[in-house]
Structure formats: structure tokens, C-alpha cells
Amino acid sequence: MPQSSSSEGRIFVGIGGWTYAPWRGVFYPAGLAQARELEFAGEQLTSIEINGTFYGSQKPESFRKWHDETPEDFVFSLKAPRFATNRRVLADAGESIGRFFASGVLELRDKLGPVNWQFAGTKKFDAEDFSAFLKLLPREVEGRAIRHALEVRHDSFRSPEFAALAREHGAAIILAGDSAYPEIDEATADFAYLRIMGTVDGEEQGYSAARLDQWAGRARKLAAGGRDVFLYVISGHKVLNPAAAMALIERLRA
């Protein structure tokens, strides 16, 4: 169960996706049917960032199935389609954005978490361009509030003007930890979204105990002001990402 109190936000911790062959026999028990992997992951973690939505539309029945296979307090974040973000003129993304929200994502119901709008590392900050894009992002769809998170990967986004735009639209700037991408630590929304990418071979839990303590402490600090926190262990030495996520959950529950 995500940690929370009356004055703190909830903290969700997870990984990117759940289908990865090297996790079988390491994270997933040997012999576990592949059809039960999401169910198992849902029992160990509190959130998952769905990658498949970045590459193409998923079926409404898939979202319903994912909803039904995970615990009541589980949350999915979704990577928005690349067709919306990997374009020269972001103001032209309206049709792709509309198709995404009409594809069945609302079948996740209360388990629908933030949407991660990930931009290529070559995409530079242009105030007019991003302002037009942010105006296209719906605050709600069919009465359900939608949280938006922006994953930018070019140093030009280290800009007060970009932070101000994100704040104006209530979008979170994703904090990229332990990576080559710019780590932008700006509070621009009522939630925080972190993707940490520093797991390494040779550490039983992907990270050293000291580093896990640091990330757990950072998540607690972010949640202390009442913001929900979504923290995903991504990339790095991927086979150990579930171990790192579970170690963080254990620290946050202590």
C-alpha cells in the first residue's frame, strides 16, 4: 500500500513495464505463467509505467484487464504516444492527443495515474512551441481529472520560462535521476514524478543501500507537502530494477 498520512501525499514506486524475459527466474518466480506476471508484479510494487502506449494504441479490453489484475490501490502511469511528442511542430499534436485519450485509457478508472509526455533528446525548448502544446493537454476527460508530466531531455529546458509554463498548466516536470539527462527539480504541479536510471550490476538491489536511503528520503520530502509522488526505477541495469523498487518500498514502509 502506498505510504501516506493526513498531511502527506501518497508515494507510488514501480518499474517500466512488466514483460521482460531476464526478469523471469530473478524477479518472477521460475515457472510462473507469463499471463500471471502482472498480477505478481502488482503484489510486489505499487505502480507501473506502461511503455506500450508510447509505441501504439492499446485496446480498451487490455486496459480493463490490467485494471482487474492489480490490487485496488495500484496505479498505472502511461507513456503518451510518440506520435504526439516526436514532431517538429507540437501545436499539430491535437489529433494524436485526442486519439490517445479515446483509445480506452479511461478503462483503468481510479488506477489511471499521470501521463508521461516524453520528448526526444534533440527537442529544444521553444516557449511558443511548448505553450501551444500544453494548451492541447486536457485537464479532464469524461469527468476524470488527468495529470500530465513532461519528460524533457535537452539542457535548453533548464529555463525559468519553461518551469513557469509547466506551472501555469499544472504539469509536472519529470526529474531524471542518475542519468545523462538534465535533472530539473522544480515543483510545478500537485504531484512529483521521478525516473531514476542508475541501477548497476554488482549491487544485489541495483543501488547501494546508501543511495536507496537517499532516494527514499527524497521521495518522503517531496510527499511531505501533500504532493503525490510517482517514482520509477528505469533503464540502468534493468534486470535489477524490480529489486531496487522493492527495496525503496520497504524503506518507505518502515
ZAMARMAR-585158 format. One record per residue: residue in one letter; y, z, x of N, C-alpha, C, O in turn. Coordinates in steps of 0.02 Angstrom, whole numbers, padded with zeros to 5 digits, always signed. Layout:
aYZXYZXYZXYZX...
***
This chain:
m-00060+00000+00042+00000+00000+00000+00062+00000+00044+00065+00039+00092p+00112-00043+00029+00174-00044+00069+00208+00024+00068+00210+00058+00016q+00234+00044+00126+00269+00108+00130+00336+00104+00094+00371+00054+00101s+00352+00156+00057+00418+00159+00026+00432+00230+00003+00386+00271-00002s+00495+00245-00010+00514+00308-00041+00571+00292-00088+00592+00234-00093s+00597+00342-00121+00650+00330-00169+00713+00300-00138+00751+00266-00171s+00723+00313-00073+00784+00290-00040+00770+00234+00010+00817+00208+00041e+00707+00214+00019+00689+00164+00067+00663+00101+00034+00635+00104-00021g+00671+00046+00068+00640-00015+00045+00566-00015+00062+00542+00026+00101r+00530-00062+00034+00458-00069+00049+00450-00110+00112+00492-00152+00128i+00396-00098+00148+00382-00135+00209+00315-00171+00200+00263-00138+00188f+00316-00236+00204+00256-00277+00199+00240-00307+00268+00285-00331+00302v+00177-00304+00287+00157-00328+00353+00097-00374+00346+00050-00359+00310g+00100-00431+00380+00044-00477+00375+00044-00530+00429+00072-00521+00483i+00011-00585+00414-00001-00639+00461+00016-00706+00427+00033-00708+00368g+00012-00760+00465+00024-00826+00437-00042-00858+00417-00084-00871+00459g-00051-00869+00352-00112-00899+00327-00171-00851+00331-00164-00794+00354w-00230-00874+00310-00290-00833+00315-00351-00873+00335-00404-00845+00346t-00344-00939+00340-00401-00982+00359-00392-01003+00432-00351-01046+00447y-00432-00973+00476-00428-00987+00547-00496-00970+00577-00515-00912+00580a-00531-01021+00599-00601-01012+00620-00610-00958+00673-00658-00919+00668p-00567-00952+00725-00578-00900+00775-00572-00828+00749-00592-00781+00783w-00546-00818+00688-00544-00751+00659-00613-00729+00633-00625-00670+00623r-00658-00778+00623-00724-00762+00596-00766-00727+00649-00776-00753+00704g-00789-00668+00632-00826-00627+00680-00781-00582+00722-00806-00540+00759v-00715-00592+00717-00666-00550+00753-00627-00508+00702-00630-00447+00703f-00591-00543+00658-00556-00509+00603-00602-00506+00542-00613-00453+00513y-00630-00563+00524-00676-00565+00468-00746-00545+00491-00768-00567+00544p-00781-00505+00453-00850-00486+00473-00894-00547+00479-00887-00595+00441a-00940-00545+00526-00988-00600+00535-01027-00610+00470-01051-00562+00440g-01032-00671+00449-01071-00686+00390-01031-00684+00325-01057-00701+00272l-00968-00662+00328-00928-00661+00267-00916-00732+00242-00897-00776+00281a-00929-00743+00178-00918-00809+00150-00845-00829+00156-00801-00788+00143q-00832-00891+00174-00763-00914+00181-00724-00905+00117-00663-00893+00118a-00757-00911+00060-00723-00904-00005-00698-00833-00016-00657-00822-00061r-00722-00785+00023-00701-00716+00014-00652-00693+00068-00635-00634+00071e-00630-00738+00111-00586-00718+00166-00519-00692+00142-00494-00643+00169l-00489-00724+00092-00425-00699+00067-00434-00630+00036-00392-00586+00046e-00487-00621-00001-00500-00555-00031-00504-00502+00023-00475-00448+00017f-00540-00517+00078-00546-00469+00133-00478-00457+00166-00459-00400+00179a-00442-00512+00181-00376-00505+00213-00329-00463+00170-00290-00424+00196g-00334-00471+00104-00291-00433+00060-00305-00359+00061-00261-00319+00046e-00365-00340+00080-00383-00270+00084-00359-00238+00149-00351-00177+00153q-00347-00280+00200-00327-00254+00266-00252-00258+00277-00224-00218+00315l-00219-00305+00244-00148-00318+00255-00109-00306+00190-00139-00293+00138t-00044-00311+00193-00004-00303+00133+00034-00366+00114+00067-00368+00061s+00030-00417+00156+00063-00480+00140+00034-00536+00183+00003-00523+00235i+00043-00597+00161+00025-00657+00200+00080-00709+00188+00105-00716+00132e+00098-00744+00242+00144-00800+00236+00102-00863+00229+00063-00881+00274i+00108-00897+00173+00069-00957+00160+00099-01017+00197+00157-01033+00189n+00057-01049+00238+00080-01105+00278+00071-01172+00242+00111-01218+00253g+00020-01178+00200+00004-01242+00170+00060-01273+00131+00064-01335+00126t+00103-01232+00102+00158-01257+00062+00210-01294+00104+00251-01331+00078f+00208-01284+00170+00254-01319+00215+00235-01393+00221+00278-01436+00228y+00170-01406+00218+00144-01473+00231+00136-01515+00168+00135-01577+00173g+00130-01484+00110+00122-01521+00049+00115-01476-00011+00106-01415-00003s+00119-01504-00070+00115-01465-00132+00044-01437-00141-00005-01469-00125q+00041-01376-00167-00021-01345-00186-00028-01349-00262+00021-01361-00297k-00088-01338-00286-00100-01342-00358-00085-01276-00392-00096-01223-00362p-00060-01277-00454-00047-01215-00490-00109-01169-00493-00102-01108-00488e-00168-01199-00500-00229-01157-00504-00243-01123-00438-00274-01070-00437s-00220-01152-00382-00227-01118-00317-00185-01055-00315-00208-01003-00292f-00122-01061-00337-00079-01002-00338-00108-00947-00384-00105-00888-00367r-00135-00968-00441-00165-00918-00486-00225-00884-00453-00234-00824-00459k-00266-00924-00419-00325-00897-00384-00303-00847-00330-00333-00794-00324w-00253-00865-00291-00230-00821-00238-00202-00756-00268-00213-00702-00240h-00168-00762-00323-00143-00702-00357-00201-00657-00376-00198-00596-00365d-00252-00685-00405-00307-00645-00432-00353-00616-00379-00389-00568-00392e-00352-00644-00318-00397-00621-00266-00367-00566-00222-00401-00543-00175t-00306-00547-00234-00273-00498-00191-00252-00436-00231-00246-00440-00292p-00243-00379-00197-00226-00316-00232-00160-00321-00271-00119-00365-00259e-00151-00275-00316-00094-00277-00362-00028-00275-00325+00020-00307-00346d-00024-00238-00270+00040-00230-00235+00047-00277-00175+00091-00268-00133f+00004-00328-00172+00007-00377-00118+00062-00427-00133+00079-00440-00190v+00091-00456-00079+00145-00505-00087+00133-00565-00041+00112-00556+00017f+00146-00624-00066+00144-00685-00026+00215-00710-00013+00255-00714-00059s+00230-00725+00050+00289-00765+00065+00266-00838+00070+00208-00851+00086l+00310-00884+00056+00292-00955+00057+00337-00993+00105+00398-00984+00105k+00307-01035+00146+00348-01080+00186+00367-01139+00142+00323-01173+00114a+00430-01152+00136+00455-01206+00095+00435-01273+00125+00420-01277+00185p+00434-01326+00086+00411-01391+00111+00456-01420+00165+00517-01416+00160r+00424-01447+00215+00462-01478+00271+00504-01537+00247+00553-01555+00279f+00485-01566+00190+00523-01623+00163+00594-01601+00143+00639-01643+00138a+00604-01536+00132+00670-01510+00114+00712-01494+00175+00773-01500+00173t+00680-01473+00229+00717-01448+00286+00720-01496+00345+00767-01494+00384n+00670-01538+00352+00668-01585+00409+00702-01651+00390+00670-01703+00386r+00767-01646+00379+00805-01706+00361+00874-01701+00392+00899-01646+00406r+00904-01758+00402+00970-01760+00436+01025-01732+00391+01068-01694+00414v+01023-01750+00326+01075-01727+00279+01042-01678+00230+01005-01698+00186l+01056-01614+00239+01023-01563+00197+01046-01566+00124+01010-01544+00080a+01104-01593+00112+01129-01598+00044+01085-01643+00001+01089-01641-00060d+01042-01684+00034+00998-01729-00003+00930-01698-00020+00885-01732-00043a+00924-01632-00009+00859-01600-00017+00845-01576-00088+00792-01548-00102g+00891-01587-00134+00885-01559-00201+00820-01578-00236+00788-01536-00268e+00800-01641-00231+00739-01663-00266+00677-01628-00238+00634-01607-00276s+00673-01622-00171+00616-01588-00140+00614-01514-00159+00561-01486-00171i+00672-01483-00162+00676-01412-00182+00652-01404-00253+00614-01358-00268g+00674-01448-00297+00654-01444-00367+00579-01453-00376+00547-01416-00414r+00550-01501-00340+00477-01513-00345+00438-01452-00320+00386-01435-00349f+00464-01420-00268+00429-01361-00241+00425-01306-00293+00371-01278-00304f+00480-01291-00325+00479-01236-00374+00443-01255-00439+00425-01211-00478a+00433-01319-00450+00396-01342-00509+00321-01351-00494+00283-01371-00538s+00300-01337-00432+00232-01353-00411+00180-01300-00431+00121-01310-00422g+00204-01244-00458+00157-01191-00478+00167-01126-00441+00128-01079-00451v+00218-01122-00398+00228-01060-00358+00238-00999-00403+00221-00943-00383l+00265-01009-00463+00277-00951-00507+00212-00922-00534+00213-00868-00565e+00156-00957-00524+00092-00929-00544+00073-00868-00502+00027-00831-00520l+00109-00857-00447+00099-00796-00408+00129-00735-00443+00113-00678-00426r+00172-00747-00492+00203-00695-00532+00235-00641-00487+00275-00659-00443d+00219-00578-00497+00252-00524-00458+00232-00524-00385+00261-00487-00345k+00184-00565-00366+00164-00569-00295+00202-00623-00257+00188-00635-00198l+00249-00655-00290+00291-00705-00257+00345-00669-00217+00390-00638-00245g+00340-00675-00151+00390-00646-00107+00442-00697-00086+00453-00746-00121p+00474-00687-00028+00526-00733-00006+00500-00802+00010+00440-00811+00024v+00545-00850+00009+00530-00918+00030+00563-00929+00098+00623-00918+00107n+00522-00950+00146+00545-00962+00214+00564-01036+00221+00521-01080+00219w+00628-01049+00230+00653-01117+00242+00659-01125+00318+00707-01103+00349q+00608-01157+00347+00604-01163+00420+00633-01230+00443+00615-01283+00418f+00679-01226+00491+00712-01285+00518+00687-01301+00588+00669-01255+00626a+00686-01364+00605+00664-01386+00671+00710-01358+00726+00769-01345+00714g+00682-01351+00785+00722-01325+00841+00778-01371+00861+00825-01350+00896t+00775-01433+00840+00829-01481+00856+00885-01480+00806+00938-01511+00817k+00875-01445+00749+00927-01443+00697+00983-01396+00718+00972-01337+00728k+01043-01423+00725+01101-01384+00747+01141-01360+00686+01138-01390+00632f+01178-01307+00697+01219-01280+00642+01279-01325+00629+01317-01342+00675d+01285-01344+00567+01344-01380+00543+01364-01345+00478+01326-01346+00429a+01422-01316+00476+01442-01274+00420+01440-01312+00354+01415-01286+00304e+01467-01372+00353+01468-01410+00290+01397-01428+00267+01381-01423+00208d+01356-01447+00315+01286-01465+00301+01248-01406+00271+01215-01413+00220f+01254-01348+00302+01216-01290+00278+01245-01260+00215+01209-01234+00173s+01310-01264+00207+01340-01241+00145+01313-01281+00086+01297-01253+00034a+01309-01347+00095+01283-01390+00042+01210-01373+00026+01189-01373-00032f+01171-01360+00079+01101-01343+00069+01093-01277+00031+01054-01272-00016l+01129-01227+00053+01122-01161+00022+01141-01162-00052+01115-01123-00092k+01187-01205-00070+01206-01212-00141+01150-01240-00184+01150-01233-00245l+01102-01273-00151+01046-01303-00188+00990-01252-00202+00948-01264-00244l+00991-01196-00167+00937-01147-00173+00947-01105-00236+00998-01072-00242p+00900-01105-00282+00909-01068-00345+00903-00993-00335+00858-00969-00300r+00948-00956-00367+00943-00883-00365+00886-00858-00409+00857-00805-00397e+00869-00897-00461+00812-00880-00503+00782-00944-00532+00816-00995-00538v+00719-00940-00549+00683-00996-00579+00644-00968-00638+00602-00924-00630e+00657-00994-00696+00624-00972-00758+00627-00896-00765+00579-00863-00785g+00686-00869-00749+00698-00797-00758+00673-00754-00702+00683-00693-00703r+00640-00783-00652+00615-00743-00595+00662-00751-00536+00678-00806-00515a+00686-00695-00509+00730-00696-00451+00693-00724-00391+00635-00708-00380i+00727-00764-00351+00698-00795-00292+00736-00772-00231+00798-00775-00228r+00699-00749-00181+00729-00729-00118+00720-00785-00066+00665-00813-00059h+00773-00800-00031+00772-00854+00018+00783-00827+00088+00826-00784+00099a+00744-00852+00136+00751-00833+00206+00758-00896+00248+00724-00946+00235l+00801-00894+00298+00817-00952+00338+00791-00943+00409+00811-00897+00444e+00745-00987+00429+00718-00984+00497+00750-01040+00538+00729-01098+00534v+00800-01022+00577+00837-01071+00618+00817-01061+00690+00803-01005+00712r+00815-01116+00727+00785-01113+00794+00828-01145+00848+00803-01163+00902h+00893-01151+00835+00938-01180+00884+00993-01130+00899+01017-01096+00853d+01013-01125+00962+01063-01074+00982+01130-01082+00947+01169-01034+00945s+01144-01140+00920+01208-01151+00886+01215-01107+00823+01270-01098+00797f+01159-01078+00800+01162-01035+00741+01183-00964+00758+01191-00922+00713r+01192-00950+00822+01221-00885+00840+01296-00888+00826+01337-00889+00871s+01312-00890+00763+01380-00903+00741+01400-00857+00684+01362-00851+00635p+01457-00824+00689+01480-00782+00634+01488-00823+00569+01478-00796+00514e+01504-00887+00576+01513-00929+00517+01446-00940+00481+01443-00941+00420f+01392-00948+00520+01326-00955+00490+01305-00891+00455+01280-00892+00399a+01316-00834+00487+01299-00769+00457+01339-00759+00392+01312-00734+00343a+01401-00778+00393+01443-00771+00334+01418-00814+00277+01418-00793+00219l+01396-00876+00292+01369-00920+00241+01305-00891+00211+01296-00891+00150a+01261-00867+00254+01199-00837+00230+01214-00777+00186+01182-00767+00134r+01261-00736+00207+01279-00676+00168+01309-00696+00100+01294-00665+00050e+01350-00746+00100+01381-00770+00037+01328-00790-00014+01337-00780-00074h+01273-00818+00011+01220-00843-00034+01162-00794-00040+01112-00809-00073g+01167-00735-00009+01115-00685-00014+01050-00705+00019+00996-00682-00001a+01053-00749+00069+00993-00772+00104+00984-00732+00169+01033-00719+00205a+00923-00713+00184+00909-00677+00246+00903-00726+00304+00877-00781+00295i+00927-00706+00362+00914-00744+00423+00852-00714+00455+00851-00655+00472i+00801-00755+00464+00738-00730+00492+00748-00711+00565+00777-00749+00604l+00724-00652+00582+00728-00628+00651+00665-00651+00688+00609-00631+00670a+00674-00692+00739+00618-00716+00779+00609-00669+00839+00652-00667+00883g+00555-00632+00840+00545-00584+00894+00495-00608+00945+00446-00642+00928d+00507-00592+01009+00460-00606+01063+00444-00681+01067+00386-00700+01073s+00495-00721+01064+00485-00794+01065+00542-00827+01103+00589-00794+01126a+00537-00893+01110+00590-00931+01143+00647-00947+01096+00698-00974+01117y+00639-00930+01032+00691-00946+00983+00745-00893+00983+00733-00836+01004p+00805-00909+00960+00859-00859+00959+00842-00801+00912+00821-00811+00855e+00851-00741+00937+00840-00681+00896+00907-00661+00865+00950-00632+00898i+00915-00678+00801+00977-00665+00766+00966-00605+00720+00929-00609+00671d+00998-00551+00736+00989-00488+00699+01052-00476+00657+01098-00441+00678e+01053-00505+00598+01110-00500+00553+01085-00480+00483+01039-00511+00457a+01116-00430+00453+01098-00409+00385+01138-00451+00336+01198-00440+00326t+01106-00500+00305+01141-00546+00260+01112-00546+00190+01137-00582+00146a+01060-00505+00177+01027-00506+00112+01002-00436+00096+01009-00390+00136d+00973-00428+00037+00946-00363+00017+00875-00353+00042+00840-00307+00020f+00853-00395+00089+00788-00388+00120+00792-00414+00191+00840-00449+00209a+00743-00397+00232+00740-00421+00301+00673-00457+00311+00623-00440+00280y+00675-00508+00354+00616-00549+00364+00608-00559+00440+00652-00586+00472l+00552-00536+00467+00540-00539+00539+00475-00579+00552+00426-00571+00516r+00477-00621+00603+00417-00656+00627+00412-00641+00701+00453-00665+00740i+00362-00602+00721+00354-00583+00791+00297-00624+00822+00244-00632+00791m+00308-00649+00882+00265-00701+00910+00240-00684+00980+00229-00729+01021g+00231-00620+00995+00217-00601+01064+00148-00574+01077+00138-00542+01129t+00099-00584+01034+00032-00560+01049+00004-00596+01110+00017-00655+01121v-00035-00559+01149-00063-00587+01212-00136-00569+01218-00159-00519+01192d-00172-00611+01254-00241-00596+01271-00242-00537+01319-00197-00530+01360g-00292-00496+01315-00297-00439+01360-00275-00374+01328-00290-00320+01354e-00238-00377+01273-00220-00317+01235-00265-00314+01173-00267-00361+01134e-00301-00260+01165-00350-00254+01111-00319-00267+01043-00351-00296+00999q-00257-00246+01035-00222-00255+00971-00166-00306+00976-00119-00307+00936g-00171-00350+01026-00122-00404+01032-00059-00384+01068-00032-00421+01109y-00034-00325+01052+00025-00295+01084+00006-00229+01116-00044-00199+01098s+00045-00207+01164+00036-00140+01191+00054-00089+01138+00091-00103+01092a+00027-00029+01146+00042+00025+01098+00117+00038+01095+00144+00051+01042a+00150+00036+01153+00222+00050+01155+00261-00003+01116+00308+00012+01080r+00240-00066+01123+00275-00120+01088+00262-00116+01013+00307-00130+00974l+00202-00099+00993+00187-00089+00923+00230-00033+00894+00255-00038+00838d+00237+00020+00932+00280+00076+00910+00352+00052+00900+00384+00071+00851q+00375+00010+00945+00444-00015+00940+00454-00057+00877+00504-00049+00842w+00407-00102+00863+00414-00145+00805+00407-00105+00740+00442-00119+00691a+00362-00056+00739+00356-00014+00679+00420+00026+00668+00443+00033+00611g+00449+00051+00723+00511+00088+00717+00568+00044+00693+00611+00066+00654r+00569-00017+00716+00622-00064+00695+00615-00079+00620+00665-00084+00584a+00553-00088+00597+00542-00101+00526+00565-00042+00484+00596-00050+00432r+00549+00018+00506+00570+00079+00470+00646+00083+00466+00674+00100+00414k+00678+00067+00521+00752+00071+00523+00782+00021+00474+00830+00037+00439l+00754-00039+00471+00780-00090+00425+00770-00069+00352+00812-00083+00310a+00714-00035+00339+00699-00015+00270+00738+00047+00250+00744+00062+00190a+00764+00084+00298+00797+00148+00283+00858+00140+00238+00876+00186+00201g+00890+00081+00241+00948+00070+00200+00932+00044+00131+00978+00027+00092g+00868+00040+00114+00848+00018+00048+00826-00054+00045+00808-00079-00009r+00826-00089+00102+00804-00159+00102+00728-00164+00108+00697-00126+00146d+00698-00210+00071+00628-00226+00082+00623-00263+00148+00668-00300+00168v+00566-00253+00182+00555-00283+00248+00489-00322+00245+00438-00297+00223f+00491-00384+00269+00432-00426+00273+00423-00443+00347+00465-00476+00377l+00367-00421+00376+00355-00429+00447+00289-00465+00457+00237-00442+00434y+00292-00522+00491+00232-00562+00502+00219-00571+00577+00265-00585+00616v+00156-00562+00596+00135-00575+00665+00110-00647+00667+00059-00665+00637i+00147-00689+00703+00138-00762+00701+00129-00788+00773+00154-00757+00820s+00095-00843+00780+00089-00879+00844+00062-00832+00898+00017-00792+00884g+00088-00837+00959+00063-00796+01013-00012-00808+01024-00036-00865+01017h-00049-00756+01041-00122-00760+01047-00151-00748+00977-00168-00692+00959k-00155-00801+00940-00165-00798+00867-00227-00759+00846-00227-00727+00794v-00279-00762+00887-00341-00729+00867-00331-00654+00859-00370-00621+00823l-00281-00625+00891-00269-00553+00887-00212-00535+00839-00195-00476+00833n-00183-00584+00805-00128-00568+00759-00149-00521+00703-00110-00476+00687p-00208-00529+00672-00227-00480+00621-00233-00409+00649-00215-00360+00615a-00258-00402+00710-00264-00336+00740-00196-00304+00749-00187-00244+00737a-00147-00344+00771-00080-00318+00780-00049-00298+00713-00017-00245+00708a-00059-00339+00663-00032-00323+00596-00063-00259+00569-00028-00217+00542m-00129-00251+00576-00161-00190+00552-00138-00129+00591-00131-00075+00563a-00126-00137+00656-00100-00081+00696-00031-00060+00673-00014-00001+00672l+00010-00109+00656+00078-00093+00629+00073-00057+00562+00110-00009+00550i+00029-00080+00519+00020-00048+00454-00002+00025+00464+00022+00070+00430e-00048+00036+00510-00071+00104+00523-00014+00148+00546-00009+00206+00525r+00029+00123+00588+00086+00163+00612+00135+00177+00555+00162+00232+00550l+00146+00128+00513+00194+00137+00458+00168+00184+00404+00208+00213+00366r+00104+00192+00400+00074+00238+00351+00068+00309+00378+00055+00356+00340a+00076+00317+00443+00066+00383+00474+00121+00431+00454+00122+00489+00474
***
